Amino acid sequence: MGLWGEHSAGWNSFLAYTADVNSYAPPEIVPFLAIAATVLEITFSVLLITGYKTRLAAYGASVLTLLFACI
């Protein structure tokens, strides 16, 4: 996203990586996939760290990890 300045790969590089990983997906939904995966990763990690809805967060994180592994 460019938050680290010159040390960041940038949003366009992240979208290109997402498109490579999700080669089956139509190009129109690649930005949605990139945003959705990032939001879910942040949400699950915050829930796990704070201990709120731990079981739900653990199941969600495991499903997300499984999706990354299978694709």
C-alpha positions in Angstrom: 0.0 0.0 0.0 3.0 2.2 0.1 3.0 2.9 3.8 6.7 2.2 4.1 7.7 4.7 1.5 10.6 3.5 -0.8 10.8 0.2 1.1 7.3 -0.8 0.1 6.5 -2.8 -3.0 3.3 -0.8 -3.4 -0.3 -1.6 -4.0 0.1 -2.3 -7.7 2.7 -5.0 -6.9 0.4 -6.5 -4.4 -2.4 -6.6 -6.9 -0.1 -8.3 -9.4 0.9 -10.9 -6.8 -2.7 -11.5 -5.9 -3.5 -12.0 -9.6 -0.7 -14.5 -9.9 -1.8 -16.5 -6.9 -5.4 -16.4 -8.0 -4.9 -17.1 -11.6 -8.3 -18.8 -11.9 -10.1 -15.6 -10.9 -11.3 -13.0 -13.4 -9.2 -9.8 -13.4 -12.2 -7.8 -12.4 -12.4 -9.4 -8.9 -8.7 -9.4 -8.1 -8.8 -6.1 -6.2 -11.7 -7.4 -4.1 -9.8 -10.6 -3.3 -6.8 -8.6 -2.3 -8.8 -6.3 0.0 -10.9 -9.2 1.4 -7.9 -11.3 2.3 -6.1 -8.4 4.0 -9.2 -7.4 6.0 -9.8 -11.0 7.1 -6.2 -11.5 8.1 -6.2 -8.4 10.2 -9.6 -9.2 11.7 -8.7 -12.7 12.7 -5.3 -11.7 14.1 -6.8 -9.0 16.3 -9.5 -11.3 17.5 -7.0 -14.0 18.4 -4.6 -11.6 20.1 -7.4 -10.0 22.2 -9.0 -13.3 23.0 -12.5 -12.2 21.8 -14.5 -14.8 19.8 -11.4 -17.0 19.8 -13.0 -20.1 18.5 -14.7 -18.3 15.6 -11.4 -16.5 14.8 -9.5 -19.7 14.9 -11.9 -21.4 12.5 -11.9 -18.4 10.2 -8.1 -18.2 10.2 -7.8 -21.9 9.5 -10.2 -21.8 6.6 -8.4 -18.8 5.2 -5.0 -20.6 5.5 -6.5 -23.7 3.9 -7.7 -21.5 1.0 -4.2 -20.1 0.6 -2.7 -23.6 0.6 -5.2 -25.1 -1.9 -5.0 -22.3 -4.4 
